[in-house]
């Protein structure tokens, strides 16, 4: 819109300038060749009646030229008004964008890949720069030395794929060490101008590390318990996780056991249907573990319903009691032999 308005303004300005120049040239020629005096003599010598038509013609020509000039002037004024409106709109937008740029929660840097062209307040705070002297500072100077190679590769990738990302760890002027995610995107490909956004992801990374450590601790605890533990999806009755004790007890690998329906491994001896159901929750019961290799073994199992991430699951834990059964059988045999001897 701005370019169109400028074009119309230039076009009308050129037309008015042409009219003025033409009028000036005509007046100059008429003055040099005494055309005005000739016209006066012509009017004196000829009958006015005969010149009536000529005067009317000149009146119409003059009136038409005036109307044309007035129309052009009105169009010119309208174009100027549109240009002023567009200019005011651009200034208002620039003000809004400048406010967003300066008050962003992330550090924002505009660069040509070599020097800093612009940097916002957050960027000055993080990288320890003064707003007044930040322009023309080397881009490499604000990045820790060990990440220079990552920055150079990211600059190349930015113009190939329109964006790039990498992470750094840097020390702020106040001594705090922070993790930052650096994202780059092109603004002006012709002049190789890029926008760099540096986001503080320290808390996110701490949360991520805490979750990983919690998972590792939980896995360590589960793998060192005396019972096998299976996590079963409530809707499908399929096994989605198993600890190392359960894998050793069943002779299955982790890849083989995941996705199996739970009653393919554990059958309830007290119920005909071995599938997990809500009425079995929190009950201790005798069951049979169906191993991949070897004969089935007697176990004691417990099933507890849980909710993880809004989804329903069952945690089934079991203990191999085959050794207890064998000891019980041996005691029973010994008792029977003793009774026979006493008889």
C-alpha positions in Angstrom: 0.0 0.0 0.0 2.8 2.4 0.9 4.6 1.8 -2.4 1.4 2.3 -4.4 0.7 5.6 -2.7 4.2 6.8 -3.3 3.9 5.9 -7.0 0.6 7.8 -7.4 2.1 10.8 -5.6 5.2 10.9 -7.9 3.0 10.5 -11.0 0.7 13.4 -10.1 3.6 15.6 -9.1 5.3 14.9 -12.4 2.1 15.8 -14.3 1.6 19.1 -12.4 5.3 19.9 -12.9 4.9 19.3 -16.7 1.8 21.6 -16.8 3.7 24.4 -15.0 6.8 24.0 -17.2 4.7 24.0 -20.3 2.9 27.2 -19.2 6.2 28.9 -18.3 7.7 28.0 -21.7 4.6 29.2 -23.5 4.6 32.5 -21.6 8.3 32.9 -22.3 7.9 32.3 -26.1 4.8 34.6 -26.2 6.8 37.3 -24.5 9.9 37.0 -26.7 7.9 37.0 -30.0 5.4 39.6 -28.9 2.5 37.2 -29.3 0.5 39.0 -26.6 0.8 42.4 -28.5 -0.2 40.6 -31.8 -3.3 39.3 -30.1 -4.3 42.8 -29.0 -3.8 44.2 -32.5 -5.8 41.3 -33.9 -8.7 42.1 -31.6 -8.5 45.9 -32.6 -8.5 45.2 -36.3 -11.3 42.6 -36.5 -14.9 42.8 -35.7 -15.6 41.6 -32.2 -18.6 39.6 -33.4 -16.3 37.5 -35.6 -14.0 36.9 -32.6 -16.8 35.8 -30.3 -16.3 32.2 -31.1 -12.6 32.4 -30.5 -13.1 34.1 -27.2 -15.6 31.4 -26.1 -13.1 28.7 -27.2 -10.3 30.2 -25.1 -12.7 30.6 -22.1 -13.6 26.9 -22.3 -9.9 25.9 -22.7 -9.0 28.0 -19.6 -11.9 26.7 -17.6 -11.0 23.1 -18.5 -7.4 23.6 -17.6 -8.4 25.1 -14.3 -10.8 22.2 -13.5 -8.1 19.7 -14.5 -5.5 21.4 -12.3 -8.0 21.5 -9.4 -8.8 17.8 -9.8 -5.1 17.0 -9.8 -4.5 19.1 -6.7 -7.3 17.3 -4.9 -5.9 13.9 -5.9 -2.5 15.0 -4.8 -3.8 16.1 -1.4 -5.7 12.8 -1.0 -2.5 10.9 -1.8 -0.5 13.0 0.7 -3.1 12.2 3.3 -2.9 8.5 2.6 0.9 8.7 2.8 0.8 10.5 6.1 -1.7 7.9 7.5 0.5 5.0 6.3 3.5 6.7 7.8 1.7 7.1 11.2 0.6 3.5 11.1 4.2 2.4 10.4 5.4 4.5 13.3 2.7 3.0 15.6 3.6 -0.5 14.6 7.3 0.2 15.1 6.5 1.5 18.6 4.6 -1.7 19.4 7.4 -4.0 18.0 10.0 -2.0 19.8 8.1 -2.4 23.1 7.8 -6.2 22.5 11.5 -6.3 21.6 12.7 -4.4 24.7 10.3 -6.1 27.2 10.8 -9.7 26.0 11.5 -12.2 28.7 14.1 -13.7 26.4 17.4 -12.2 25.3 16.9 -11.0 21.7 19.9 -10.1 19.4 19.9 -8.9 15.8 23.1 -9.6 14.1 24.8 -9.9 10.7 26.6 -13.0 11.9 29.7 -11.0 12.9 28.6 -8.1 15.0 25.6 -7.2 17.2 23.3 -4.7 15.4 20.7 -4.6 18.2 20.1 -6.2 21.5 17.3 -5.8 24.0 17.4 -5.1 27.8 17.3 -8.8 28.8 20.2 -9.5 26.4 22.3 -6.8 28.0 21.5 -8.2 31.5 22.5 -11.7 30.6 25.6 -11.0 28.6 26.8 -8.1 30.7 26.6 -5.4 28.0 25.6 -1.7 28.2 22.8 -0.7 25.9 24.6 2.4 24.7 27.8 0.6 23.6 26.3 -2.8 22.7 26.1 -2.1 18.9 29.0 -3.3 16.8 30.2 -5.6 19.6 31.5 -8.9 18.2 28.9 -11.7 18.3 31.5 -14.2 19.3 32.5 -12.2 22.3 29.2 -12.9 24.1 29.4 -16.7 23.6 31.7 -18.8 25.8 34.7 -20.0 23.9 33.8 -23.7 24.0 30.6 -23.0 22.1 32.0 -21.0 19.2 32.0 -24.0 16.9 28.4 -24.7 17.7 27.5 -21.1 16.9 29.4 -21.1 13.6 27.6 -24.3 12.6 24.2 -22.9 13.7 24.8 -19.8 11.5 25.4 -22.0 8.5 22.3 -24.1 9.2 20.1 -21.1 9.7 20.2 -20.1 6.1 19.9 -23.7 4.9 16.9 -24.7 7.1 15.4 -21.4 8.1 16.3 -22.1 11.8 18.7 -23.8 14.1 19.1 -24.6 17.8 21.8 -25.4 20.3 22.3 -25.1 24.1 25.0 -23.4 26.1 25.9 -22.9 29.7 27.2 -19.5 30.6 27.9 -17.4 33.7 26.0 -14.1 34.2 27.7 -11.0 35.5 26.3 -11.7 39.0 28.0 -15.0 39.0 25.0 -17.3 38.5 25.5 -20.2 36.1 22.5 -20.7 33.7 21.6 -23.0 30.9 20.4 -21.3 27.7 18.7 -22.5 24.6 19.9 -20.5 21.6 17.6 -20.3 18.5 18.5 -18.6 15.3 16.2 -17.5 12.4 16.9 -15.3 9.3 15.4 -11.8 9.0 17.0 -10.6 5.8 18.6 -13.3 3.6 20.0 -10.8 1.1 22.1 -9.0 3.8 22.4 -12.1 6.0 20.7 -10.5 9.0 19.6 -13.0 11.6 17.6 -12.9 14.9 19.0 -14.8 17.8 16.8 -15.6 20.8 18.5 -16.8 24.0 16.1 -18.5 26.5 16.9 -19.3 30.1 16.1 -23.0 30.4 17.9 -23.6 33.8 14.7 -24.5 35.7 13.5 -26.7 32.8 16.8 -28.6 32.7 16.8 -28.9 36.5 13.3 -30.4 36.4 14.3 -32.8 33.6 17.4 -33.9 35.5 15.3 -34.4 38.7 12.8 -36.5 36.8 15.6 -38.6 35.3 17.3 -39.1 38.7 13.9 -40.0 40.3 13.3 -42.6 37.6 16.8 -44.0 38.1 16.3 -44.2 41.9 12.9 -45.9 41.5 14.3 -48.4 39.0 17.2 -49.2 41.3 14.7 -49.8 44.2 12.4 -52.0 42.1 15.2 -54.0 40.6 16.6 -54.8 44.1 13.3 -55.9 45.7 12.6 -59.6 46.5 9.4 -59.7 44.5 8.6 -59.5 40.8 6.6 -56.4 39.7 4.5 -56.0 36.6 2.8 -52.7 35.5 -0.4 -53.6 33.6 -2.5 -51.3 31.4 -6.1 -51.5 32.8 -7.9 -51.1 29.5 -6.0 -53.8 27.5 -4.6 -55.9 30.4 -1.2 -55.8 28.6 2.1 -55.6 30.4 3.8 -52.2 29.9 6.7 -52.6 32.3 8.5 -55.2 34.4 11.3 -55.1 36.9 14.4 -57.3 36.6 13.2 -59.8 39.3 10.0 -60.5 37.2 12.2 -61.0 34.1 14.4 -63.5 35.9 11.4 -65.3 37.4 9.6 -65.7 34.0 12.7 -66.3 31.8 11.5 -63.6 29.4 13.6 -60.7 28.1 12.2 -57.2 28.5 11.4 -57.0 24.8 9.5 -60.3 24.9 7.4 -59.6 28.0 6.2 -56.1 27.0 2.8 -56.2 25.3 1.8 -59.7 26.7 -1.6 -60.1 28.3 -1.1 -60.6 32.0 -3.0 -63.9 32.2 -0.5 -65.4 29.8 2.0 -65.3 32.7 0.0 -65.5 35.9 -3.1 -67.7 36.4 -5.2 -67.3 39.5 -5.7 -70.7 41.2 -8.7 -69.5 43.1 -10.6 -68.2 40.1 -11.3 -69.6 36.7 -10.6 -66.3 34.9 -7.0 -65.2 35.2 -7.5 -61.7 33.8 -7.1 -58.7 36.1 -10.3 -57.2 37.3 -11.3 -54.6 39.8 -12.5 -57.1 42.4 -9.0 -58.6 42.7 -7.5 -55.3 43.9 -5.5 -55.5 47.1 -6.1 -59.2 47.5 -3.3 -61.6 48.3 -3.9 -64.9 46.5 -2.2 -68.1 45.4 -1.4 -68.1 41.7 0.7 -70.0 39.2 3.5 -68.3 37.2 3.8 -69.6 33.7 7.4 -69.4 32.8 8.9 -69.3 29.2 11.1 -72.3 30.0 10.6 -74.8 32.8 7.6 -75.9 34.7 5.0 -73.5 36.2 5.8 -72.4 39.8 3.5 -71.4 42.6 3.5 -67.8 43.7 1.7 -65.4 46.0 0.5 -62.3 44.1 -1.1 -58.9 44.9 -2.8 -56.5 42.6 -3.2 -52.8 43.2 -5.0 -50.3 40.9 -3.1 -47.0 40.3 -3.5 -43.9 38.1 -0.5 -42.6 36.1 -0.9 -39.5 33.9 -4.7 -39.8 34.1 -4.6 -43.4 32.8 -5.6 -46.5 34.8 -3.0 -49.3 35.5 -2.6 -52.3 37.8 0.6 -53.0 39.7 0.9 -56.8 40.2 3.6 -58.0 42.5 4.4 -61.7 43.2 6.8 -63.9 45.2 8.0 -67.3 44.2 6.8 -69.7 47.0 8.0 -73.0 45.3 10.8 -73.4 47.9 8.3 -73.0 50.7 6.0 -75.6 49.1 8.9 -78.0 48.7 9.8 -77.6 52.4 6.2 -78.1 53.4 6.1 -81.3 51.3 9.3 -82.5 52.9 7.9 -81.8 56.4 4.7 -83.6 55.5 6.7 -86.6 54.2 8.8 -86.7 57.3 5.7 -86.6 59.5 4.2 -89.5 57.6 7.3 -91.6 57.9 7.4 -90.9 61.6 3.9 -92.0 62.0 4.6 -95.2 60.2 7.6 -96.0 62.4 5.5 -95.4 65.5 2.9 -97.8 64.4 
